[in-house]
Amino acid sequence: MKHGKTHYGYKKHISIDRKHKAIRKYAITSAEVHDSQVFEELLDENNSNRSVWADSAYHSVEREVALPGAHYCSQIHRQVDTQTPLE
């Protein structure tokens, strides 16, 4: 369920190499699997760029701490706080 609606089907998760413009790893999951459940299996130490770009579904404090220790640079988006007014 997402936003009160039931979704059926599959989701594709990919890890790409920006320099070589190639898919390095991929995973296909059923729709009920949260995006963050396949994060670690998509990391590729042979990727030419050590930056990890992902949407806010992949963000967690634990990942932000672990990625630099594994020599990755986190570029994971954070959830926007809609309760805080913009200045």
MDTraj code that builds the backbone (N, CA, C; nanometers):
import mdtraj as md
import numpy as np

residues = "MET LYS HIS GLY LYS THR HIS TYR GLY TYR LYS LYS HIS ILE SER ILE ASP ARG LYS HIS LYS ALA ILE ARG LYS TYR ALA ILE THR SER ALA GLU VAL HIS ASP SER GLN VAL PHE GLU GLU LEU LEU ASP GLU ASN ASN SER ASN ARG SER VAL TRP ALA ASP SER ALA TYR HIS SER VAL GLU ARG GLU VAL ALA LEU PRO GLY ALA HIS TYR CYS SER GLN ILE HIS ARG GLN VAL ASP THR GLN THR PRO LEU GLU".split()
xyz = np.array([
    [0.0837, -0.1184, 0.0000],
    [0.0000, 0.0000, 0.0000],
    [0.0878, 0.1243, 0.0000],
    [0.0449, 0.2218, -0.0763],
    [0.1120, 0.3509, -0.0791],
    [0.0042, 0.4566, -0.0928],
    [0.0045, 0.5504, 0.0008],
    [-0.0968, 0.6570, 0.0032],
    [-0.2385, 0.5997, 0.0039],
    [-0.2563, 0.4880, 0.0771],
    [-0.3879, 0.4287, 0.0917],
    [-0.4361, 0.3461, -0.0260],
    [-0.3520, 0.3261, -0.1270],
    [-0.3909, 0.2476, -0.2445],
    [-0.3037, 0.1233, -0.2540],
    [-0.3664, 0.0129, -0.2923],
    [-0.2935, -0.1112, -0.3106],
    [-0.2351, -0.1151, -0.4515],
    [-0.1069, -0.1500, -0.4597],
    [-0.0394, -0.1603, -0.5892],
    [0.0113, -0.3029, -0.6073],
    [-0.0027, -0.3549, -0.7272],
    [0.0457, -0.4877, -0.7594],
    [0.1482, -0.4753, -0.8712],
    [0.2394, -0.5693, -0.8753],
    [0.3364, -0.5696, -0.9836],
    [0.4775, -0.5812, -0.9313],
    [0.5703, -0.5257, -1.0076],
    [0.7123, -0.5379, -0.9778],
    [0.7809, -0.4030, -0.9848],
    [0.8960, -0.3948, -0.9191],
    [0.9779, -0.2732, -0.9248],
    [1.1181, -0.3130, -0.9691],
    [1.1798, -0.2251, -1.0476],
    [1.3171, -0.2471, -1.0910],
    [1.4071, -0.1501, -1.0166],
    [1.5196, -0.1990, -0.9659],
    [1.6178, -0.1193, -0.8943],
    [1.7488, -0.1360, -0.9708],
    [1.8177, -0.0260, -0.9997],
    [1.9405, -0.0376, -1.0786],
    [2.0556, 0.0406, -1.0160],
    [2.1746, -0.0050, -1.0457],
    [2.2977, 0.0643, -1.0101],
    [2.3697, 0.0902, -1.1415],
    [2.3979, 0.2176, -1.1686],
    [2.4612, 0.2501, -1.2968],
    [2.5994, 0.3093, -1.2764],
    [2.6805, 0.2966, -1.3769],
    [2.8129, 0.3556, -1.3805],
    [2.8027, 0.4778, -1.4709],
    [2.8127, 0.5962, -1.4106],
    [2.7956, 0.7199, -1.4880],
    [2.9038, 0.7376, -1.5930],
    [3.0265, 0.7011, -1.5599],
    [3.1378, 0.7196, -1.6533],
    [3.1206, 0.6336, -1.7783],
    [3.0860, 0.5073, -1.7592],
    [3.0740, 0.4146, -1.8712],
    [2.9309, 0.4011, -1.9232],
    [2.8375, 0.4687, -1.8568],
    [2.6961, 0.4674, -1.8970],
    [2.6430, 0.3246, -1.9131],
    [2.6700, 0.2452, -1.8101],
    [2.6280, 0.1054, -1.8135],
    [2.5601, 0.0676, -1.6826],
    [2.4649, -0.0248, -1.6910],
    [2.4033, -0.0805, -1.5711],
    [2.5020, -0.1792, -1.5115],
    [2.5370, -0.1594, -1.3845],
    [2.6338, -0.2473, -1.3173],
    [2.5635, -0.3614, -1.2439],
    [2.4541, -0.3296, -1.1762],
    [2.3771, -0.4299, -1.1025],
    [2.2298, -0.3926, -1.1106],
    [2.1445, -0.4926, -1.0943],
    [2.0017, -0.4646, -1.0905],
    [1.9316, -0.5674, -1.0041],
    [1.8142, -0.5303, -0.9593],
    [1.7293, -0.6217, -0.8823],
    [1.5855, -0.5950, -0.9226],
    [1.5063, -0.7002, -0.9256],
    [1.3637, -0.6882, -0.9531],
    [1.2922, -0.7472, -0.8323],
    [1.2016, -0.6671, -0.7754],
    [1.1282, -0.7117, -0.6580],
    [0.9791, -0.6988, -0.6816],
    [0.9010, -0.7661, -0.6006],
    [0.7564, -0.7465, -0.6060],
    [0.7248, -0.6102, -0.5458],
    [0.6102, -0.5586, -0.5766],
    [0.5744, -0.4215, -0.5389],
    [0.5747, -0.3976, -0.3887],
    [0.5499, -0.5027, -0.3081],
    [0.5413, -0.4793, -0.1640],
    [0.6765, -0.4642, -0.0954],
    [0.7849, -0.4956, -0.1646],
    [0.9185, -0.4829, -0.1060],
    [0.9596, -0.3358, -0.1065],
    [0.9974, -0.2849, 0.0113],
    [1.0401, -0.1454, 0.0205],
    [1.1726, -0.1270, -0.0531],
    [1.1894, -0.0131, -0.1180],
    [1.3099, 0.0160, -0.1955],
    [1.4378, -0.0064, -0.1156],
    [1.4357, 0.0312, 0.0098],
    [1.5566, 0.0246, 0.0911],
    [1.6057, -0.1182, 0.1153],
    [1.5225, -0.2180, 0.0913],
    [1.5606, -0.3571, 0.1171],
    [1.6644, -0.4116, 0.0192],
    [1.6840, -0.3453, -0.0944],
    [1.7814, -0.3938, -0.1935],
    [1.9028, -0.3022, -0.2052],
    [1.9122, -0.2038, -0.1182],
    [2.0183, -0.1031, -0.1275],
    [2.1579, -0.1645, -0.1286],
    [2.1908, -0.2441, -0.0281],
    [2.3260, -0.2976, -0.0149],
    [2.3653, -0.3866, -0.1318],
    [2.2705, -0.4641, -0.1832],
    [2.3060, -0.5538, -0.2933],
    [2.3331, -0.4786, -0.4236],
    [2.2918, -0.3534, -0.4323],
    [2.3173, -0.2744, -0.5530],
    [2.4505, -0.2001, -0.5494],
    [2.5112, -0.1889, -0.4329],
    [2.6413, -0.1223, -0.4244],
    [2.7459, -0.2052, -0.4977],
    [2.8322, -0.1385, -0.5746],
    [2.9334, -0.2076, -0.6541],
    [3.0678, -0.1411, -0.6311],
    [3.1571, -0.2101, -0.5641],
    [3.2880, -0.1522, -0.5335],
    [3.3723, -0.1287, -0.6580],
    [3.3359, -0.1879, -0.7711],
    [3.4102, -0.1674, -0.8956],
    [3.3567, -0.0519, -0.9790],
    [3.2533, 0.0154, -0.9302],
    [3.1966, 0.1286, -1.0022],
    [3.3018, 0.2392, -1.0111],
    [3.3067, 0.3091, -1.1231],
    [3.4091, 0.4118, -1.1431],
    [3.3885, 0.5346, -1.0555],
    [3.2693, 0.5537, -1.0026],
    [3.2396, 0.6683, -0.9177],
    [3.1908, 0.6159, -0.7834],
    [3.2453, 0.6645, -0.6765],
    [3.2090, 0.6154, -0.5433],
    [3.0916, 0.6934, -0.4824],
    [3.0291, 0.7832, -0.5581],
    [2.9115, 0.8547, -0.5085],
    [2.7885, 0.7649, -0.5201],
    [2.7051, 0.7694, -0.4179],
    [2.5813, 0.6920, -0.4167],
    [2.4655, 0.7906, -0.4225],
    [2.3934, 0.7893, -0.5342],
    [2.2771, 0.8762, -0.5528],
    [2.1517, 0.7903, -0.5403],
    [2.0573, 0.8350, -0.4588],
    [1.9330, 0.7598, -0.4406],
    [1.8255, 0.8544, -0.3876],
    [1.7001, 0.8137, -0.4039],
    [1.5928, 0.8990, -0.3522],
    [1.5770, 0.8774, -0.2016],
    [1.4878, 0.9529, -0.1420],
    [1.4759, 0.9553, 0.0041],
    [1.4297, 0.8224, 0.0640],
    [1.3741, 0.7328, -0.0161],
    [1.3330, 0.6019, 0.0368],
    [1.4523, 0.5220, 0.0874],
    [1.5718, 0.5530, 0.0386],
    [1.6921, 0.4796, 0.0771],
    [1.7649, 0.5434, 0.1956],
    [1.7208, 0.6593, 0.2396],
    [1.7922, 0.7316, 0.3444],
    [1.7702, 0.6696, 0.4819],
    [1.8785, 0.6590, 0.5587],
    [1.8716, 0.6222, 0.7004],
    [1.9992, 0.6718, 0.7668],
    [1.9908, 0.6960, 0.8952],
    [2.1080, 0.7406, 0.9706],
    [2.2175, 0.6346, 0.9633],
    [2.1790, 0.5082, 0.9743],
    [2.2767, 0.3991, 0.9694],
    [2.3530, 0.3989, 0.8373],
    [2.2830, 0.4229, 0.7263],
    [2.3499, 0.4258, 0.5951],
    [2.4438, 0.5448, 0.5840],
    [2.4009, 0.6594, 0.6348],
    [2.4863, 0.7787, 0.6279],
    [2.6165, 0.7576, 0.7051],
    [2.6114, 0.6783, 0.8118],
    [2.7316, 0.6482, 0.8895],
    [2.8154, 0.5408, 0.8196],
    [2.7507, 0.4392, 0.7632],
    [2.8216, 0.3244, 0.7051],
    [2.8871, 0.3542, 0.5704],
    [2.8255, 0.4365, 0.4879],
    [2.8789, 0.4591, 0.3525],
    [3.0205, 0.5158, 0.3509],
    [3.0519, 0.6199, 0.4275],
    [3.1902, 0.6691, 0.4261],
    [3.2906, 0.5640, 0.4734],
    [3.2512, 0.4809, 0.5680],
    [3.3385, 0.3746, 0.6161],
    [3.3687, 0.2718, 0.5083],
    [3.2787, 0.2593, 0.4099],
    [3.2989, 0.1679, 0.2973],
    [3.3532, 0.2429, 0.1755],
    [3.3986, 0.3659, 0.1976],
    [3.4589, 0.4506, 0.0933],
    [3.3597, 0.4957, -0.0136],
    [3.2353, 0.5167, 0.0277],
    [3.1339, 0.5733, -0.0611],
    [3.1002, 0.7143, -0.0141],
    [3.0573, 0.7967, -0.1057],
    [3.0137, 0.9324, -0.0743],
    [2.8618, 0.9385, -0.0927],
    [2.7894, 0.9616, 0.0149],
    [2.6432, 0.9619, 0.0084],
    [2.5899, 1.0883, -0.0570],
    [2.5057, 1.0685, -0.1554],
    [2.4283, 1.1751, -0.2195],
    [2.2806, 1.1387, -0.2109],
    [2.2441, 1.0673, -0.1046],
    [2.1067, 1.0209, -0.0883],
    [2.0185, 1.1380, -0.0472],
    [1.9092, 1.1552, -0.1177],
    [1.8165, 1.2642, -0.0883],
    [1.7512, 1.2428, 0.0462],
    [1.7136, 1.3508, 0.1093],
    [1.6449, 1.3438, 0.2378],
    [1.4998, 1.3860, 0.2189],
    [1.4149, 1.3337, 0.3043],
    [1.2729, 1.3683, 0.3027],
    [1.2553, 1.5162, 0.3349],
    [1.1713, 1.5835, 0.2635],
    [1.1436, 1.7242, 0.2891],
    [1.0484, 1.7350, 0.4068],
    [1.0819, 1.8199, 0.5023],
    [0.9948, 1.8440, 0.6170],
    [0.8883, 1.9442, 0.5743],
    [0.7668, 1.8962, 0.5518],
    [0.6585, 1.9838, 0.5038],
    [0.5985, 2.0678, 0.6173],
    [0.6370, 2.0382, 0.7421],
    [0.5845, 2.1132, 0.8543],
    [0.6643, 2.2416, 0.8816],
    [0.7867, 2.2475, 0.8290],
    [0.8714, 2.3649, 0.8503],
    [0.8524, 2.4632, 0.7350],
    [0.8133, 2.5870, 0.7624],
    [0.7936, 2.6833, 0.6536],
    [0.9256, 2.7200, 0.5860],
    [0.9196, 2.7405, 0.4563],
    [1.0373, 2.7827, 0.3809],
    [1.0636, 2.9297, 0.4065],
    [1.1894, 2.9653, 0.4122],
    [1.2262, 3.1067, 0.4360],
    [1.2529, 3.1775, 0.3070],
])
top = md.Topology()
chain = top.add_chain()
for i, resn in enumerate(residues, 1):
    res = top.add_residue(resn, chain, resSeq=i)
    for name in ("N", "CA", "C"):
        top.add_atom(name, md.element.get_by_symbol(name[0]), res)
traj = md.Trajectory(xyz[None], top)
